């Protein structure tokens, strides 16, 4: 009998590793001009802007050239992001009050396919 919980032997070619990150400093930039256009599933651009004190990579989050805030990608995923000066992510969740700018914004960053090592 085959074990239904057995992991596949090889990684699928369409396997992507994703991480969810919170966008910080939402009220410090262009959010008041663009918040009413943001919807779950839309694409945002991330451009590297150095690191923080812990060594996590700091990315500026842009939507149509408007700065929304910054995300910090570190820990386990840091090595996957270091070589990328520009990434793309999708909006995962938005929290706001009616007719007010966004209070919380989470994005889902997708790491490019992992390489098969044999």
SULFEN-V423479 format. One record per pair of residues at least 24 apart in sequence whose C-alpha atoms are under 7 Angstrom apart, sorted by the first residue. I is the first residue (numbers start at 1). GAP is how many residues later the second one is. D is the distance in whole Angstrom. If there is no record, write none. Layout:
# SULFEN-V423479
i->[I & I]
gap->[GAP & GAP]
d->[D & D]
This chain:
# SULFEN-V423479
i->[15 & 16 & 16 & 16 & 16 & 17 & 17 & 18 & 18 & 18 & 18 & 19 & 19 & 19 & 20 & 20 & 20 & 20 & 21 & 21 & 21 & 21 & 22 & 22 & 22 & 22 & 23 & 23 & 23 & 23 & 23 & 24 & 24 & 24 & 25 & 25 & 26 & 26 & 29 & 29 & 29 & 30 & 30 & 30 & 31 & 31 & 32 & 35 & 35 & 40 & 40 & 40 & 41 & 41 & 41 & 42 & 42 & 43 & 43 & 43 & 43 & 44 & 44 & 44 & 45 & 45 & 45 & 46 & 46 & 46 & 47 & 47 & 47 & 48 & 48 & 80]
gap->[98 & 94 & 95 & 96 & 97 & 93 & 94 & 90 & 91 & 92 & 93 & 89 & 90 & 91 & 86 & 87 & 88 & 89 & 50 & 85 & 86 & 87 & 49 & 83 & 84 & 85 & 46 & 47 & 48 & 82 & 83 & 45 & 46 & 47 & 44 & 45 & 42 & 43 & 38 & 39 & 40 & 36 & 37 & 38 & 37 & 70 & 69 & 66 & 67 & 51 & 52 & 53 & 49 & 50 & 51 & 48 & 49 & 45 & 46 & 47 & 48 & 44 & 45 & 46 & 42 & 43 & 44 & 40 & 41 & 42 & 38 & 39 & 40 & 37 & 38 & 31]
d->[6 & 7 & 6 & 6 & 5 & 6 & 5 & 7 & 6 & 4 & 6 & 6 & 5 & 7 & 7 & 6 & 4 & 6 & 7 & 6 & 5 & 6 & 6 & 6 & 4 & 6 & 6 & 5 & 5 & 6 & 6 & 5 & 5 & 6 & 5 & 6 & 6 & 5 & 6 & 6 & 7 & 6 & 5 & 6 & 5 & 7 & 6 & 6 & 6 & 5 & 6 & 6 & 5 & 5 & 6 & 5 & 6 & 7 & 6 & 4 & 6 & 6 & 5 & 6 & 6 & 5 & 6 & 6 & 5 & 6 & 6 & 5 & 7 & 5 & 6 & 7]
